[in-house]
Amino acid sequence: MAQTERVWMTFPDGGRGQVAVTPLGEGRYRLEETPLLYVEDVYFGDEIDTEGGPDGTLRMRGVARRSGFRTYSWMLSRSIASSPAMAAFRDAVIAAGGRWEQTFGGSFMAHVPADCPFDPEVAFAGVVQVSKSTASES
């Protein structure tokens, strides 16, 4: 099995940044994280077609195959990001067969299999509710 590696990638919108990928052969890669500098509909687990750029970077040409995950995202306050309820939410995402990403402290994404019954929106609403009641008790 191919090893995950960090590569410099240029995206169709002109953005450029490092992203973790797994090579699949013939210019195809699976994204092992959601590219932060590309705002189009490309997420963790998607397989993308690339070509080599003149400066050694990869240039994304398009999505070859979607991951099969549903992706949800939220901006977290510092208190929610570090709360026990959020830790339990992250564990629930993993238990559902998904994966989560948290960047810049408060940008959070949950990726769950499309066919799983776990509803991240409902579960996250519970995180917010617990956090509010904890804050009001302080």
QUIKA-V534153 format. One record per helix or strand of 2 or more residues. SS is the DSSP state (helix for helix, strand for strand). FROM is the first residue (numbers start at 1). TO is the last residue. If there is no record, write none. Layout:
<<SS/FROM/TO> <SS/FROM/TO>>
This chain:
<<strand/4/10> <strand/16/25> <strand/28/31> <strand/47/52> <strand/58/65> <strand/69/75> <helix/78/81> <helix/84/95> <strand/99/103> <strand/107/113> <helix/120/137>>
